[in-house]
Amino acid sequence: MITRALFPLDPDVAFLNHGSFGACPHTLLAIQHEWQMVLEREPVAFFHALPARLQQARKALADFVDADPTDLVYVTNSTYGANIMAATMARQLKPGDSVLITDHEYGACVRAWKNHLQGTGIHLKVCHIPMPIPAQADLEDIIWKEVDSSTKAIFISHITSPTACLMPVGGLTSRARQAGIMMLVDGAHALGHLPLSVRDLGVDMYTGNCHKWMCAPKGSALLWVRPDLQPHAFPVITSWGADGLSVGDGAFIDEHEYTGTRDPSPFLTTPATIEWMKEHDWWTTVDRAHAVVCYGMERLMELGLKPMSADWSEQKLLMGTVLLPEEVDGPDLQRRLLSAHNIQVICMQWLDKPLLRFSVHGYTTTEEVHQLLTALKHELML
């Protein structure tokens, strides 16, 4: 069973914000350190052996997400993956074409799209999603209504970061394939959070973090690209790539795996992460953590707070989001919850509305949820 003792988290802080950066257990941090020591003992030999070691690490991750190991590469985070998606579309699309996103996407990814499309004549069209967020079927229709003849690609989160909503990726992908529109998915919160088969999902590009819900060391993520798009999906950084050392898995792998000197220990530790997940009966752990989310959402609703998603109870997520009273300053409330109550949780203004997002994992207890409830009653006078 996963407990708080497995992690180096501050015991004095109620950590209800696993979703921002994850948390890595002592065991995996020790394995990462071993890889770092292998590198430091003999750096030249390490980097010469790295392509073969990364090949094995890719195979483990590919098995986990049901993909071919030559169709995915390790990247440092899903924002990096989104940058590659945006840069690829900037090369592949034409002036007058458009990419459809929603106004619930992660801000850094939106900035990446704006940056890469600047000056190309390719438009970024934003679909407005109301809050509270409607049920999945309605949400799919709301997004699809924004598709027009100029739409050549859709970029969407699998699970939204600010509002913790499961997006209708499957339904949208089916519609997009019929219409000849590319589907690009930011799965920053999906890996280890939801059972995932990239093969069955049928999208064109997919990125996701291993260091959030899988609990891998910080800086481990994947980028999966449909084979015929791979020749056009270059890394953001150009280095020796395909002109350097190779295990013969193709230029897509070579270009992305060697982008200059960096610490690859998070990637090399990810296979051990997957084994650690298996040892801890992962999906039972997820079920147990989801029960804590349900408990927290029900108690927050008893305080009079409204859920962000109409069908939150059906989404089986490890994050819960509620709308705060209109007069609340979200960032200020977040500061007060930490400074006065030792609670780490997200409170923000999103689309001019204050909200609270709490996120849990297998180590989270209902006592920590109670701590949040007590603090909110005090701070909001509920």
PESUL-V308148 format. One record per pair of residues at least 12 apart in sequence whose C-alpha atoms are under 10 Angstrom apart, sorted by the first residue. I is the first residue (numbers start at 1). J is the second residue. If there is no record, write none. Layout:
I,J + I,J
This chain:
1,279 + 1,280 + 1,281 + 1,282 + 1,284 + 1,285 + 1,362 + 1,363 + 2,25 + 2,277 + 2,280 + 2,281 + 2,282 + 2,285 + 2,361 + 2,362 + 2,363 + 2,364 + 3,25 + 3,361 + 3,362 + 3,363 + 3,364 + 3,365 + 4,25 + 4,361 + 4,362 + 4,363 + 4,364 + 4,365 + 5,25 + 5,26 + 5,363 + 6,24 + 6,25 + 6,26 + 6,27 + 6,28 + 6,363 + 7,23 + 7,24 + 7,25 + 7,26 + 7,27 + 7,28 + 7,29 + 7,215 + 7,363 + 8,23 + 8,24 + 8,25 + 8,26 + 8,29 + 9,23 + 9,24 + 9,25 + 9,26 + 12,341 + 12,342 + 12,343 + 13,338 + 13,341 + 13,342 + 13,343 + 13,344 + 13,368 + 14,338 + 14,341 + 14,342 + 14,343 + 14,344 + 14,345 + 14,364 + 14,365 + 14,367 + 14,368 + 14,369 + 14,371 + 14,372 + 15,338 + 15,342 + 15,343 + 15,344 + 15,345 + 15,358 + 15,359 + 15,360 + 15,361 + 15,363 + 15,364 + 15,365 + 15,368 + 15,369 + 16,319 + 16,343 + 16,344 + 16,345 + 16,346 + 16,357 + 16,358 + 16,359 + 16,360 + 16,361 + 16,364 + 16,365 + 16,368 + 16,369 + 16,372 + 17,319 + 17,343 + 17,344 + 17,345 + 17,346 + 17,357 + 17,358 + 17,359 + 17,360 + 17,361 + 18,212 + 18,213 + 18,215 + 18,318 + 18,319 + 18,344 + 18,345 + 18,358 + 18,359 + 18,360 + 18,361 + 18,364 + 19,161 + 19,162 + 19,164 + 19,188 + 19,189 + 19,211 + 19,212 + 19,213 + 19,318 + 19,319 + 19,345 + 19,346 + 19,357 + 19,358 + 19,359 + 19,360 + 19,361 + 20,161 + 20,162 + 20,189 + 20,211 + 20,212 + 20,213 + 20,345 + 20,346 + 20,358 + 20,359 + 21,209 + 21,211 + 21,212 + 21,213 + 21,215 + 21,217 + 21,218 + 21,219 + 22,189 + 22,209 + 22,210 + 22,211 + 22,212 + 22,213 + 22,214 + 22,215 + 22,216 + 22,217 + 22,218 + 22,359 + 22,360 + 22,361 + 23,211 + 23,212 + 23,213 + 23,214 + 23,215 + 23,216 + 23,217 + 23,218 + 23,361 + 24,211 + 24,212 + 24,213 + 24,214 + 24,215 + 24,216 + 24,217 + 24,218 + 24,273 + 25,215 + 25,216 + 25,217 + 25,273 + 25,276 + 27,272 + 27,273 + 27,276 + 28,215 + 28,216 + 28,217 + 28,266 + 28,269 + 28,270 + 28,272 + 28,273 + 28,276 + 29,216 + 29,217 + 29,218 + 29,265 + 29,266 + 29,269 + 29,273 + 30,269 + 31,217 + 31,265 + 31,266 + 31,268 + 31,269 + 31,270 + 31,272 + 31,273 + 32,216 + 32,217 + 32,264 + 32,265 + 32,266 + 32,267 + 32,268 + 32,269 + 32,270 + 32,272 + 33,265 + 33,266 + 33,269 + 34,265 + 34,269 + 35,263 + 35,264 + 35,265 + 35,266 + 35,268 + 35,269 + 36,263 + 36,264 + 36,265 + 36,266 + 36,268 + 37,265 + 38,265 + 39,263 + 39,264 + 39,265 + 47,245 + 47,258 + 47,261 + 47,264 + 48,244 + 48,245 + 48,246 + 49,245 + 49,246 + 49,247 + 50,245 + 50,246 + 50,247 + 50,257 + 50,258 + 50,264 + 50,268 + 51,244 + 51,245 + 51,246 + 51,247 + 51,248 + 51,249 + 51,253 + 51,254 + 51,257 + 51,258 + 52,245 + 52,246 + 52,247 + 52,248 + 53,247 + 53,267 + 53,268 + 54,73 + 54,74 + 54,247 + 54,253 + 54,257 + 54,264 + 54,265 + 54,267 + 54,268 + 55,69 + 55,70 + 55,73 + 55,246 + 55,247 + 55,248 + 55,249 + 55,253 + 55,257 + 55,268 + 56,69 + 56,268 + 56,271 + 57,69 + 57,73 + 57,74 + 57,267 + 57,268 + 57,269 + 57,270 + 57,271 + 57,272 + 58,70 + 58,71 + 58,72 + 58,73 + 58,74 + 58,222 + 58,253 + 58,267 + 58,268 + 58,270 + 58,271 + 59,72 + 59,271 + 60,270 + 60,271 + 60,272 + 60,273 + 60,274 + 60,275 + 61,73 + 61,74 + 61,210 + 61,221 + 61,222 + 61,267 + 61,270 + 61,271 + 61,273 + 61,274 + 62,197 + 62,198 + 62,222 + 62,224 + 63,197 + 63,274 + 64,191 + 64,192 + 64,195 + 64,196 + 64,197 + 64,198 + 64,271 + 64,274 + 65,191 + 65,192 + 65,195 + 65,196 + 65,197 + 65,198 + 65,199 + 65,200 + 65,222 + 65,224 + 66,195 + 66,196 + 66,197 + 66,198 + 66,199 + 66,200 + 67,196 + 67,197 + 67,198 + 67,199 + 67,200 + 67,224 + 68,198 + 68,199 + 68,224 + 68,227 + 69,224 + 69,249 + 69,253 + 70,224 + 70,225 + 70,227 + 70,248 + 70,249 + 70,250 + 70,251 + 70,252 + 70,253 + 71,205 + 71,223 + 71,224 + 71,225 + 71,226 + 71,227 + 71,230 + 71,249 + 71,250 + 71,252 + 71,253 + 72,205 + 72,206 + 72,207 + 72,222 + 72,223 + 72,224 + 72,225 + 72,226 + 72,227 + 72,230 + 72,252 + 72,253 + 72,256 + 73,207 + 73,221 + 73,222 + 73,223 + 73,224 + 73,225 + 73,252 + 73,253 + 73,254 + 73,255 + 73,256 + 73,257 + 73,267 + 74,207 + 74,208 + 74,209 + 74,210 + 74,219 + 74,220 + 74,221 + 74,222 + 74,223 + 74,224 + 74,253 + 74,256 + 74,257 + 74,264 + 74,266 + 74,267 + 74,268 + 74,270 + 75,207 + 75,208 + 75,209 + 75,210 + 75,219 + 75,220 + 75,221 + 75,222 + 75,223 + 75,235 + 75,256 + 75,257 + 75,264 + 75,266 + 75,267 + 76,208 + 76,209 + 76,210 + 76,211 + 76,218 + 76,219 + 76,220 + 76,221 + 76,222 + 76,223 + 76,263 + 76,264 + 76,266 + 76,267 + 77,188 + 77,207 + 77,208 + 77,209 + 77,210 + 77,211 + 77,212 + 77,218 + 77,219 + 77,220 + 77,221 + 77,222 + 77,223 + 78,109 + 78,185 + 78,186 + 78,187 + 78,188 + 78,189 + 78,206 + 78,207 + 78,208 + 78,209 + 78,210 + 78,219 + 78,220 + 78,221 + 78,222 + 78,223 + 79,106 + 79,107 + 79,108 + 79,109 + 79,110 + 79,111 + 79,112 + 79,186 + 79,188 + 79,207 + 79,208 + 79,209 + 79,221 + 80,108 + 80,109 + 80,112 + 80,207 + 80,208 + 80,221 + 80,222 + 80,223 + 80,235 + 80,236 + 81,109 + 81,185 + 81,186 + 81,187 + 81,188 + 81,205 + 81,206 + 81,207 + 81,208 + 81,209 + 81,221 + 81,222 + 81,223 + 81,224 + 81,235 + 81,236 + 82,108 + 82,109 + 82,110 + 82,112 + 82,113 + 82,155 + 82,184 + 82,185 + 82,186 + 82,187 + 82,188 + 82,205 + 82,206 + 82,207 + 82,208 + 82,223 + 83,108 + 83,109 + 83,110 + 83,111 + 83,112 + 83,113 + 83,115 + 83,116 + 83,235 + 83,236 + 84,112 + 84,113 + 84,116 + 84,205 + 84,207 + 84,223 + 84,232 + 84,233 + 84,234 + 84,235 + 84,236 + 84,237 + 85,109 + 85,112 + 85,113 + 85,116 + 85,155 + 85,184 + 85,185 + 85,186 + 85,204 + 85,205 + 85,206 + 85,207 + 85,223 + 85,225 + 85,232 + 85,233 + 85,234 + 85,235 + 85,236 + 86,99 + 86,109 + 86,110 + 86,112 + 86,113 + 86,114 + 86,115 + 86,116 + 86,117 + 86,155 + 86,184 + 86,233 + 87,112 + 87,113 + 87,115 + 87,116 + 87,117 + 87,232 + 87,233 + 87,234 + 87,235 + 87,236 + 88,116 + 88,229 + 88,230 + 88,231 + 88,232 + 88,233 + 88,234 + 88,235 + 88,236 + 89,113 + 89,116 + 89,117 + 89,122 + 89,152 + 89,153 + 89,182 + 89,184 + 89,232 + 89,233 + 90,113 + 90,115 + 90,116 + 90,117 + 90,118 + 90,119 + 90,120 + 90,121 + 90,122 + 91,116 + 91,117 + 91,120 + 91,232 + 91,233 + 92,152 + 92,229 + 92,232 + 92,233 + 93,117 + 93,120 + 93,121 + 93,122 + 93,152 + 93,153 + 94,120 + 94,121 + 94,122 + 94,123 + 94,150 + 94,152 + 95,117 + 95,119 + 95,120 + 95,121 + 95,122 + 95,123 + 95,150 + 96,120 + 96,121 + 96,122 + 96,123 + 96,150 + 96,151 + 97,120 + 97,121 + 97,122 + 97,123 + 97,124 + 97,149 + 97,150 + 97,151 + 97,152 + 97,153 + 98,117 + 98,121 + 98,122 + 98,123 + 98,124 + 98,125 + 98,147 + 98,148 + 98,149 + 98,150 + 98,151 + 98,152 + 98,153 + 98,154 + 99,113 + 99,117 + 99,122 + 99,123 + 99,124 + 99,125 + 99,126 + 99,147 + 99,150 + 99,151 + 99,152 + 99,153 + 99,154 + 99,155 + 99,181 + 99,182 + 99,183 + 99,184 + 100,123 + 100,124 + 100,125 + 100,126 + 100,127 + 100,143 + 100,144 + 100,146 + 100,147 + 100,148 + 100,150 + 100,151 + 100,152 + 100,153 + 100,154 + 100,155 + 100,156 + 100,183 + 101,113 + 101,124 + 101,125 + 101,126 + 101,127 + 101,128 + 101,143 + 101,146 + 101,153 + 101,154 + 101,155 + 101,156 + 101,157 + 101,184 + 102,124 + 102,125 + 102,126 + 102,127 + 102,128 + 102,129 + 102,143 + 102,146 + 102,154 + 102,155 + 102,156 + 102,157 + 102,160 + 103,125 + 103,126 + 103,127 + 103,128 + 103,129 + 103,130 + 103,156 + 103,160 + 103,350 + 103,351 + 104,126 + 104,127 + 104,128 + 104,129 + 104,130 + 104,156 + 104,157 + 104,159 + 104,160 + 104,161 + 104,162 + 104,163 + 104,164 + 104,165 + 104,350 + 104,351 + 105,126 + 105,155 + 105,156 + 105,157 + 105,158 + 105,159 + 105,160 + 105,161 + 105,162 + 105,163 + 105,186 + 106,156 + 106,157 + 106,160 + 106,161 + 106,162 + 106,163 + 106,186 + 106,188 + 107,161 + 107,162 + 109,155 + 109,186 + 110,124 + 110,126 + 110,155 + 113,155 + 122,150 + 122,151 + 122,152 + 123,150 + 123,151 + 124,151 + 124,153 + 124,154 + 124,155 + 125,146 + 125,147 + 125,150 + 125,151 + 125,154 + 126,143 + 126,146 + 127,142 + 127,143 + 127,144 + 127,145 + 127,146 + 127,147 + 128,142 + 128,143 + 128,146 + 128,351 + 129,142 + 129,143 + 129,351 + 130,142 + 130,308 + 130,309 + 130,351 + 131,163 + 131,307 + 131,308 + 131,309 + 131,310 + 131,323 + 131,350 + 131,351 + 131,353 + 132,163 + 132,306 + 132,307 + 132,308 + 132,309 + 132,310 + 132,322 + 132,323 + 133,163 + 133,165 + 133,307 + 133,308 + 133,309 + 133,310 + 133,311 + 133,312 + 134,308 + 134,309 + 134,310 + 134,311 + 134,312 + 135,165 + 135,166 + 135,167 + 135,168 + 135,309 + 135,310 + 135,311 + 135,312 + 135,314 + 136,165 + 136,166 + 136,167 + 136,168 + 136,169 + 136,171 + 136,309 + 136,310 + 136,311 + 136,312 + 136,314 + 136,315 + 137,167 + 137,168 + 137,171 + 138,168 + 139,167 + 139,168 + 140,167 + 140,168 + 140,169 + 140,170 + 140,171 + 140,172 + 140,175 + 141,168 + 141,171 + 141,172 + 143,156 + 143,168 + 143,172 + 144,171 + 144,172 + 144,175 + 144,176 + 147,176 + 147,179 + 147,181 + 149,179 + 149,181 + 150,181 + 151,176 + 151,179 + 151,180 + 151,181 + 151,182 + 152,176 + 152,179 + 152,180 + 152,181 + 152,182 + 152,183 + 153,176 + 153,180 + 153,181 + 153,182 + 153,183 + 153,184 + 153,204 + 154,172 + 154,173 + 154,176 + 154,181 + 154,182 + 154,183 + 154,184 + 154,185 + 155,182 + 155,183 + 155,184 + 155,185 + 155,186 + 155,205 + 155,206 + 156,168 + 156,169 + 156,172 + 156,183 + 156,184 + 156,185 + 156,186 + 156,187 + 156,206 + 157,169 + 157,184 + 157,185 + 157,186 + 157,187 + 157,188 + 157,189 + 157,190 + 157,206 + 157,207 + 157,208 + 158,170 + 158,184 + 158,185 + 158,186 + 158,187 + 158,188 + 158,189 + 158,190 + 158,191 + 158,194 + 158,206 + 158,207 + 158,208 + 159,185 + 159,186 + 159,187 + 159,188 + 159,189 + 159,190 + 159,193 + 159,194 + 159,315 + 159,317 + 159,319 + 160,186 + 160,187 + 160,188 + 160,189 + 160,190 + 161,186 + 161,187 + 161,188 + 161,189 + 161,319 + 161,357 + 162,321 + 162,346 + 162,347 + 162,348 + 162,349 + 162,350 + 162,355 + 162,356 + 162,357 + 163,308 + 163,309 + 163,319 + 163,320 + 163,321 + 163,322 + 163,323 + 163,350 + 163,355 + 163,356 + 163,357 + 164,189 + 164,308 + 164,309 + 164,312 + 164,315 + 164,317 + 164,318 + 164,319 + 164,320 + 164,321 + 164,322 + 164,357 + 164,358 + 164,359 + 165,308 + 165,309 + 165,310 + 165,311 + 165,312 + 165,315 + 165,317 + 165,319 + 165,320 + 165,321 + 166,189 + 166,190 + 166,309 + 166,311 + 166,312 + 166,314 + 166,315 + 166,316 + 166,317 + 167,315 + 169,183 + 169,184 + 169,185 + 169,201 + 169,202 + 169,203 + 170,200 + 170,201 + 170,202 + 170,203 + 171,201 + 172,203 + 173,185 + 173,201 + 173,202 + 173,203 + 173,204 + 174,201 + 174,202 + 174,203 + 176,203 + 177,202 + 177,203 + 177,204 + 181,204 + 182,203 + 182,204 + 182,205 + 183,202 + 183,203 + 183,204 + 183,205 + 183,206 + 184,203 + 184,204 + 184,205 + 184,206 + 184,207 + 184,224 + 184,225 + 185,203 + 185,204 + 185,205 + 185,206 + 185,207 + 185,208 + 185,224 + 186,205 + 186,206 + 186,207 + 186,208 + 186,209 + 186,223 + 187,206 + 187,207 + 187,208 + 187,209 + 187,221 + 187,222 + 187,223 + 188,206 + 188,207 + 188,208 + 188,209 + 188,210 + 188,211 + 188,212 + 188,213 + 188,221 + 188,222 + 189,207 + 189,208 + 189,209 + 189,210 + 189,211 + 189,212 + 189,213 + 189,214 + 189,317 + 189,318 + 189,319 + 190,207 + 190,208 + 190,209 + 190,210 + 190,212 + 190,213 + 190,214 + 190,317 + 191,207 + 191,208 + 191,209 + 191,210 + 191,211 + 191,212 + 191,213 + 191,214 + 191,215 + 191,221 + 191,222 + 192,208 + 192,209 + 192,210 + 192,211 + 192,212 + 192,213 + 192,214 + 192,215 + 192,274 + 192,277 + 192,282 + 192,283 + 192,286 + 193,212 + 193,213 + 193,214 + 193,282 + 193,283 + 193,286 + 193,316 + 193,317 + 193,318 + 193,319 + 193,361 + 194,213 + 194,283 + 194,286 + 194,315 + 194,316 + 194,317 + 194,318 + 195,283 + 198,224 + 198,225 + 199,226 + 202,226 + 203,224 + 203,225 + 203,226 + 204,224 + 204,225 + 204,226 + 204,227 + 204,228 + 204,229 + 205,223 + 205,224 + 205,225 + 205,226 + 205,227 + 205,229 + 205,230 + 205,233 + 206,222 + 206,223 + 206,224 + 206,225 + 206,226 + 207,221 + 207,222 + 207,223 + 207,224 + 207,225 + 208,220 + 208,221 + 208,222 + 208,223 + 208,224 + 209,221 + 209,222 + 209,223 + 210,222 + 210,266 + 210,267 + 210,270 + 210,273 + 210,274 + 211,266 + 211,267 + 211,270 + 211,273 + 213,286 + 213,318 + 213,360 + 213,361 + 213,362 + 214,270 + 214,273 + 214,274 + 214,276 + 214,277 + 214,282 + 214,361 + 215,270 + 215,273 + 215,274 + 215,276 + 215,277 + 215,361 + 216,266 + 216,267 + 216,269 + 216,270 + 216,271 + 216,272 + 216,273 + 216,274 + 216,276 + 216,277 + 217,265 + 217,266 + 217,267 + 217,268 + 217,269 + 217,270 + 217,273 + 218,265 + 218,266 + 218,267 + 219,263 + 219,264 + 219,265 + 219,266 + 219,267 + 220,264 + 220,265 + 220,266 + 220,267 + 220,268 + 220,269 + 220,270 + 221,266 + 221,267 + 221,270 + 222,267 + 223,256 + 225,252 + 227,252 + 229,252 + 230,250 + 230,251 + 230,252 + 230,253 + 231,250 + 231,251 + 231,252 + 232,252 + 233,252 + 233,255 + 233,256 + 234,251 + 234,252 + 234,255 + 234,256 + 235,252 + 235,255 + 235,256 + 235,257 + 235,258 + 235,259 + 236,255 + 236,256 + 236,259 + 237,255 + 237,256 + 237,258 + 237,259 + 237,260 + 238,255 + 238,256 + 238,258 + 238,259 + 238,260 + 239,255 + 239,256 + 239,257 + 239,258 + 239,259 + 239,260 + 239,261 + 240,254 + 240,255 + 240,256 + 240,257 + 240,258 + 240,259 + 240,260 + 241,253 + 241,254 + 241,255 + 241,256 + 241,257 + 241,258 + 241,259 + 241,260 + 242,254 + 242,255 + 242,256 + 242,257 + 242,258 + 243,255 + 243,258 + 244,258 + 245,258 + 246,258 + 280,362 + 282,362 + 284,362 + 285,361 + 285,362 + 285,363 + 286,316 + 286,317 + 286,318 + 286,360 + 286,361 + 286,362 + 287,316 + 287,317 + 287,318 + 287,361 + 287,362 + 288,318 + 288,361 + 288,362 + 288,363 + 288,364 + 289,316 + 289,317 + 289,318 + 289,319 + 289,359 + 289,360 + 289,361 + 289,362 + 289,363 + 289,364 + 289,365 + 289,366 + 290,313 + 290,315 + 290,316 + 290,317 + 290,318 + 290,319 + 290,320 + 290,359 + 290,360 + 290,361 + 290,362 + 291,313 + 291,316 + 291,317 + 291,318 + 291,366 + 292,318 + 292,319 + 292,320 + 292,359 + 292,360 + 292,361 + 292,362 + 292,364 + 292,365 + 292,366 + 292,367 + 292,368 + 292,369 + 293,313 + 293,316 + 293,317 + 293,318 + 293,319 + 293,320 + 293,321 + 293,358 + 293,359 + 293,360 + 293,361 + 293,364 + 293,365 + 293,366 + 293,369 + 294,312 + 294,313 + 294,316 + 294,317 + 294,318 + 294,319 + 294,320 + 295,366 + 295,369 + 295,370 + 296,319 + 296,320 + 296,321 + 296,358 + 296,359 + 296,360 + 296,366 + 296,368 + 296,369 + 296,370 + 296,372 + 296,373 + 297,312 + 297,313 + 297,319 + 297,320 + 297,321 + 297,322 + 297,358 + 297,369 + 298,313 + 299,369 + 299,370 + 299,373 + 300,320 + 300,321 + 300,322 + 300,369 + 300,372 + 300,373 + 300,376 + 300,377 + 301,322 + 301,323 + 303,373 + 303,376 + 303,377 + 303,382 + 304,322 + 304,323 + 304,324 + 304,325 + 304,382 + 305,321 + 305,322 + 305,323 + 305,324 + 305,325 + 305,355 + 305,356 + 305,382 + 306,321 + 306,322 + 306,323 + 306,324 + 306,325 + 306,355 + 307,320 + 307,321 + 307,322 + 307,323 + 307,324 + 307,355 + 307,356 + 308,320 + 308,321 + 308,322 + 308,323 + 308,324 + 308,355 + 308,356 + 308,357 + 309,321 + 309,322 + 309,323 + 317,359 + 317,360 + 318,358 + 318,359 + 318,360 + 318,361 + 318,362 + 319,357 + 319,358 + 319,359 + 319,360 + 319,361 + 320,356 + 320,357 + 320,358 + 320,359 + 320,360 + 321,346 + 321,347 + 321,355 + 321,356 + 321,357 + 321,358 + 321,359 + 322,347 + 322,354 + 322,355 + 322,356 + 322,357 + 322,358 + 323,347 + 323,348 + 323,349 + 323,350 + 323,353 + 323,354 + 323,355 + 323,356 + 323,357 + 324,347 + 324,348 + 324,349 + 324,353 + 324,354 + 324,355 + 324,356 + 324,380 + 325,353 + 325,354 + 325,355 + 325,380 + 326,349 + 326,352 + 326,353 + 326,354 + 326,355 + 327,353 + 327,354 + 328,347 + 328,348 + 328,349 + 328,353 + 328,354 + 328,355 + 328,379 + 328,380 + 329,347 + 329,348 + 329,349 + 329,353 + 329,354 + 329,355 + 330,346 + 330,347 + 330,348 + 330,349 + 330,350 + 330,353 + 330,354 + 330,355 + 330,356 + 331,346 + 331,347 + 331,348 + 331,349 + 331,354 + 331,355 + 331,356 + 332,347 + 332,348 + 333,345 + 333,346 + 333,347 + 333,348 + 333,354 + 333,356 + 333,376 + 333,379 + 333,380 + 334,346 + 334,347 + 334,348 + 334,356 + 335,347 + 336,375 + 336,379 + 337,372 + 337,375 + 337,376 + 337,379 + 340,375 + 340,379 + 341,371 + 341,372 + 341,374 + 341,375 + 341,376 + 341,379 + 342,371 + 342,372 + 342,375 + 343,368 + 343,369 + 343,371 + 343,372 + 343,375 + 344,358 + 344,359 + 344,372 + 345,357 + 345,358 + 345,359 + 345,372 + 346,358 + 346,359 + 358,372
